[in-house]
Every structure is written in C-alpha cells, then in structure tokens.
Amino acid sequence: MGNGTYVQKNGLQDFLTALENEMLIIVYDLETTGLSAKDHRIIQVSARLCLASPEGLSELGRQNWYINPGYALPALIVQLTGITDEFLADKPSEADVFLEIMNFFSDLPVMGYCNKRLDDKFMAAMYQRYGAIFQPTASYDVYNVVKKLFTVSEVKDHKLATITEYIGAAKEIEQFHNAEGDTMATVLVANHCVPLCHEALREALPDRIHCKVSAVKRWEHPKNPKVKRIYVETDLTTFFFDVIKRTWHTSQEDDFISQYDMDDVFAQVLQKTGCADGDALAKWKG
C-alpha cells in the first residue's frame, strides 16, 4: 500500500489534517500564578468548544472558570492579567470546580497557543492532584503553525497579541493575557492560518506527475464494514480513496503517492462521478 495522504506531512499539514479529521476541538487557555506547573496554580480556565472543519473553527459553546489559588498573587501576575486577590476572594477553589472542568474537557482534542509548553502541563498537574489523568485524544499548538507562516522579518515576535494585531483582528479582543480573550484570539489566528497553510504547502510541492483517470468504482470488504474504498484507474497507476479515513493511497507499496498531482486526480474523479466534494464521494455507490 502506498504512503499516506497525498500531501507530505509537516507542521502545517498536521494542522490542516486536524481540522479535516476532528469533529470537535476544545480551544483553551489558562492564567496562572507563575510558570511552574509543579509550584504554581491555575487562576483562570477558558475553554471554547468548537466544531472543526476544513475551513476552520466555529464556536459551539464556552466555559470560563476563575479559581482562588488559596494564596496571594504575585504582583507581576496582577499587572499582567489584571486579576487581583480581591477579585478572586469569593471565587471557588480548584477542588470545587475540578469536576466541572474535567467533564467539559472530557477526552476531546485540545488546541491552544503555546499550550504544549505551558497549559497542557498545568492541566496535567491539576488532574494529577485529584487522581485523574489529563488525556485529550490530541493536542494542537497554533503557535507552531504561526512560527512556520510568519517570519521574523514580517512580525517583531510570535506572541499571540502581536500576531492577532498583525492579521487585523486585535479589535475583536477585549483583553489579552485574559484566558477568555486569548482563546478568542487563538480561534481567530487559527482560522486566518488555514488558507495560508494551503498556499505554503502548494508552493512547497515539487512538480507532480499528471494522470488521466479512466475508471472509478467502489469496493467494500464483504466481512469488514470498516474497509470501504473508491478505486481509481488511470493511465499510469491505480489509486484508492479510503472512504472511512478520507485519505488517498496508491495500490502498489513502492509507488509513492506524493509524486502525483492528486488535486488534479481528485478533480477528475469528482467530474466522472458527479460528486461535489470528498463527503459526497464517500457516499457515492457507483
């Protein structure tokens, strides 16, 4: 069987694949009393439940929790976030809201901005304190996408506020260094990056081999309902579309799909079958 999807994977493709393959993603951000997940505590959790699609993220619902850490906030944190001891005085403790947070996050995939270096570690530490495991099915970091798309010659740095302002969306954010504002900014930046990722990947592709599609047929395994394919015969090779995973492959193990112009093959297949897109092709019965 030929290798993987038709675009070679890298950080940008992983991001696009997440939007295409995941149904729901929680975009989240934290404010904390410091940078050590071991020694410091969370004082705000903001989480937006989003519907993922190839076009980006659409918010379905949100939750926001302020948490009293049980001790005075460092002056730098107050200055940075605007959150004060007085504001947190009547807020619940971590123990009071942990189950609410855990139930909202469930095991859904998460997305954030620098979350792999900071937020995910704080969440894991909090879960551990209550005998649980923070175990989303996947964790995606928009910061890694931004670093690949925006060079230092374009932007002074890759901070979330800087990038949000650069793309012209800062006016939609009430306050940065507030988890609610930062999750909104993360969604806006992620959605802005989608067409830029496609453009960057197209520019990075080498010249591809063109094929002429001659026949398209559907095949389903008689004993395994999870194996459903659309086979595509061409003048050079045979491809198949995995209906369940929505990925393209070549039939021969040593025939790498990355060398072919699969955008053109896909367009020919849609024309021959009369399907509008990949979703329609997956339902096509031949």
N, C-alpha and C positions, 0 to 999 in steps of 0.2 A: 504494500500500500504506500502511495506517495506521501510526502511530508505535508502535514498540517494545512493551515489556511493559505489562501493564495497571496497574502502579503507577509513578508518576513517579519517576525515579531521583534519589537523593541519596546521601549517605554511608551511611545506614542500609540503603537498598535495595541498594546495591552490595555491602555485606557479606552480606546475605541471598542475593543472587544468586550470590555466590561459593560459599557453602555448598551451594546448589542445583545449580550447574553444574560445579564442580570435583569430580573424583573423589578425588584425593589432594592434601593440602596439608602442607607441612613447617612446623611451628611451631618457631621457633628464637630463640635469644638468645645474646648474646656478653658476655664480660667482657674488658675491655681495659686497657691501661696508661695510657690518657688518652682525651681526647675528639676528637683529631685523627686522622682516618683516614690522613692523609699521614705524620704524625710518630710515631704510636703503633702498638702492635701488639696483636693478639688473644692473650689468655692462656687463654680457655676458650670452647669452642663446644658448645652443647647443642642438639640437633635431635630433634624428635619427628615421626615420620611418622604422619599422621592421615588417617583416612577421613572425608571431608566428606559431610554430608547436610543436609537442611533443618532437622533437629533439632539440629545442631551437629557437634562434632568427636569422633571416637573414636580413641584411640591404637592404632596397629598395631605400632610399634617405635620404638626410640630409640637415639641415639648420643651420647656425650659425649667430648670431647677436651680435655685440659689441654695447654697449649703453653708451652714455655720460650721467652721472648722474646729471650733472649741478653743481658739486662742487668737490673740491679736494679730492683725495683718501687718506684714512689713510695710513700711512707708512707701517703698518703691512700687509695690503691688497696688496700693491705694492710688498712687499717682498714675500708674499705667492704665488701670482698669476703671477707676472712678468708683469702685466698690469699697465701702467703708465698714468699719466694725459696727457702727450704729445701724447701717442698713441691714447687716447680717444678724443683728442681735435677736430678732424674732423669727429668723429663718430656721427650718428644720435641720437636724443633724444628718450626717451621712447615713447613719443607721436607719433613720426614719424614712429616707427616700430611696434607699438602695434597691428594694424590690420593685418599685415603680420604674426605676431606670433600667434594671435588668429585664423587666417584662417588655418595656418599649423597644429595647435593642434586640431582644430575643437572640437569634443566631444569624441575623441578616448581615449581609456585607456592609462595610462602612467605608466612608470616604471623608477625607479631611484635607487640611493644609499643614504640612509638616507633622501629620498625625503619627506617622511611623516612628518618628524620633522622639515624640513627646506624649501626645494624647493617648495613643494606644497603651503606652507603658503605665500612665496614670490609671487608666481604666482597669488594666490587668491587676495593678496593685490594690485597687479598691475592691475588685471582685474577690481577690485572694483573702482580704480581711474578713470576708463573710463566707469563706469556704466554697466559693464558686470560681469558675474559670471564664475569663473574657475570651470568647472563642467565636468571633464572626467568621462566616464562611470565607471571607476575603477582606483585605484592607487595601484601599487605593489612595494614593497620595497625589493630589493635584500639583503640589509643589514640584514633584519630579517631572511632571509634564511641562510646567511653566519654564523650568530651567532649560529644557530642550528647545522650546519655542522662542524664547526671548533672550537675546544675547545681552551681555553687559554693555555693549555699545548702544543698545536700544533703551535700556532701563538702568537706573542707577543701582538698583538691587532687586531681589526677587521676593521681597516682603509682600504679604497679601495686600496691604494698603497701597503699596506702590503699584502693583500690577492692576488692582481694581481701578485706581485713578488713571493709569495708562490706557486702559481699554474704554475709559469714559463712563464708568459705572459707579464711581465713588458717591455721586449724589444720591444714590439709592440706599446707601448705608448710613444708618443713624449714628452709629458709633463703632469704631474699630477697637480692638482689644476688649470687646464685649462679645461673649460667645454667640449671642443672637446675631449681632452684626457680622461677625466673622463667618458664621455658617451661610448667611445670605451672600456674602462676598464670594465664598468658596463656590457656591452654586453658579453665580454669575460668571466667574472666571472659568469654571469648568465648561459651561455652555459656550463661552466665547472661544475656547480652545478647540472645540470639535472640528469646525471647518479648517482651522489652521493645521490640525493634525493631518487631516486628509491631504491638504496641499503639500505639507512637508513630506509625507510618505510618497506622494506621486513624484515629487521632484527627486527623491532618493532612489526611485526604482530604475534599474538598468533597462535597456531596450529589451522588449519581450517578444517572444515568438507568437505569431498570429496563426490561428487555426480556423478552418471552415467547418462549422457544425453541419453534420449530415443527418443525424437522427437523435431523437430524445425519447427515452422510455423509462417508466417507473418499475421498480422492483422492490418487493417486500419479502423478508425472510419468512418462510412458512411456519417456523417454530419459535421465532424470536420477534415479538412485536416492536422491539426497540431498534431493530435494524430495518430501516427504510431508506431507499436511495433513488435518485434520479440519475440514470446513466446517460452520458452524452458522448456520442460517437463523432469524431472529427477526422479530417484527412491526415492527421499526424498521430493522434493518440486517443485514448478513451479516458474521460473524466467521470467522476460521480459526485453528486451533491448529497451529503448526509442530511436527510430530512429532519432528524431529531436534533443534531448539533448545529445545523445550518452552516456547515463548512464544506469547502471543495477539496477534492483529492484526485490524484491520478491512480489508475488501476495497477500500474507497474511500480514495484518498490523502488527501482533505481531511476524512475522518471520524475524528477522534482518539479512540483507544480509552480514553484517560484520563477521558473524560466518562461512561463506562458503569460500572455496577455489575457488574464482571466476576466477583466472588466468587459472586454470585447466578447469573450466566450459567453459570459453571463447575459450580455445584451442579446446575442444571437438566440440563446435558449429561451429568453423571455419572448422574443419575437415568434419563434417557432411554436411555443406552447400557448401564446396569447395571455400569458400571466403578466401582471403589473409589477410584481416585485418578488423578493425571496419568500415572503409569507405566503403569497398566492402559489408560488412554485411548490412549496412544501405540501400544499393541499391538492396539487394537480394530480389527477389519476391517469392521465394518458389517453 
